[in-house]
Amino acid sequence: MGRQLKFNIFRFNPEDPASVPHMDTFVLEETDAMTLFIALNRIREEQDPTLQFDFVCRAGICGSCAMLINGRPDLACHTKTKKLPDEITLMPLPVFKLVGDLSVDTGTWFRGMHQNVESWIHTNKVFDPKAPEEPMTNEMAEEIYELERCIECGCCIAACGKANMVPDKFMGAAAFNRIARFMMDPRDQRTTGEYFEVVGNDEGIFGCLGLLGCEDVCPKKLPLQDQLGMLRRKMGWSAVQHLFSKVFSRK
Amino acid sequence: MQAVAQARQAVRTEAVWDFLQMCTGVALVLFMWMHMILVASVNVDFGGGRVMNAIAYFFEATYMAQLGGPLIFLTMLAHFVLAARKLPFRVAEQKAMWVHTKRFNHLDTWLWIIQAVTAFIILVMGSIHMWTVLTNLPITAARSAARVQTGWWLLFYLVLLPCIELHVGIGAYRIGVKWGWIKRSHRQYFHGLENKLTLVFIAIGLITLITFYFIVKPAV
């Protein structure tokens, strides 16, 4: 007989005026190779069909099932219950808009982020569909792909002290990773000055407190710490250079 | 080449403030480590005070103490103002940060809370310490011993010492991480180094306080 797992799950339906935020408790017997995906589906099927949570791929690819698992943001589908204690507390990701219970709307946030950082290749070159594609070295393609692996689950944002403190006034690691990806791409012709306009302020990289919650929880193990450091150094140095050029041009 | 992004006015002030926060932080970290070497030199001749007095005399004869002291005070104030821009002063922000820290229970986030709390303690107690020392020049081992052996000063330094060393140790690590000098591959190493350095400096500070309290003969 497996362990009796006690689940404390946040419940609230913002669409229902009568709904009050509270925790519900469910008890479930642990089975072999049980993930939180399996556990939550069993709770919904066997105990409470009104429980709201998101899943699509069940394989750590879609990023839909991110939630706070005993306070730590992670993907429910790749979290095995055997790694967790007998009592498991599940909460929705903070910072994002709550849809209901464990379900949050990360889509609106990420769409806004992409618009804000202008998350596409900026170039003056006119696309010629008949011309052969410009070659890129394999190393460069791999470096770009490394940052492209973000699944937009929102764990980095939920783990960020600054994003929790000022939810609408901080871009967060997902945005910085996205900018770093385009800075690396030789096809993007934006200058450092143009990137600075997007990210060189307290809502951007200079607001980052360096707590590295993002780095420590990213389910895809993206090298976020190194991107944050690179961005701050590059943007900071650009600002100092600009200051010096202003001071010396006055003479 | 024509700009390829939407034209926006770049405001570089916040970047410059952040850069200056780092510069003043580095300056204060280096100062605090040198300061510890000066003060702990009283242990070199087992509380005799000759080594410490010689170093202190050098700093005063060259006017480094008279000019450097107030400059360090101004650097500390500047660092506080620059770093305080990141602190949550609104109650809602404080609550959000506290709830997040407790819920997430993540070491680097807790270290930031320690940094923020010790910043206020250092601002007040560091100012009191600097005022007392710089208005009672010259610095000598006997005068320092007299102060430590009087009233509440021992307790004062027993509070200030760990606050400073924690703030300095965490701050040095955080600067390295934030500005990308400490990479992912070296983070654990530098985290360990920061912990060890902090403990070593607290230990040296405690030994020095014991020397001042029990061994050095105070000035009358």
Interface residues (C-beta under 8 A of the other chain):
Chain A: L68 G71 R72 M91 P94 E118 H122 T123 N124 A159 G161 N164 M165 V166 Q189 R190 T191 G193 E194 F196 E197 V198 G200 N201 D202 F206 G207 C208 L209 G210 L211 L212 G213 E215 D216 P223 Q225 D226 L228 G229 M230 R232 R233 M235 G236 S238 A239 V240 H242 L243
Chain B: M1 Q2 A3 V4 A5 Q6 R8 Q9 A10 V11 R12 E14 A15 V16 W17 D18 F19 M22 R85 K86 P88 E93 A96 M97 V99 H100 T101 R103 F104 N105 H106 D108 T109 W112 R174 V177 K178 W179 G180 W181 I182 K183 R184 R187
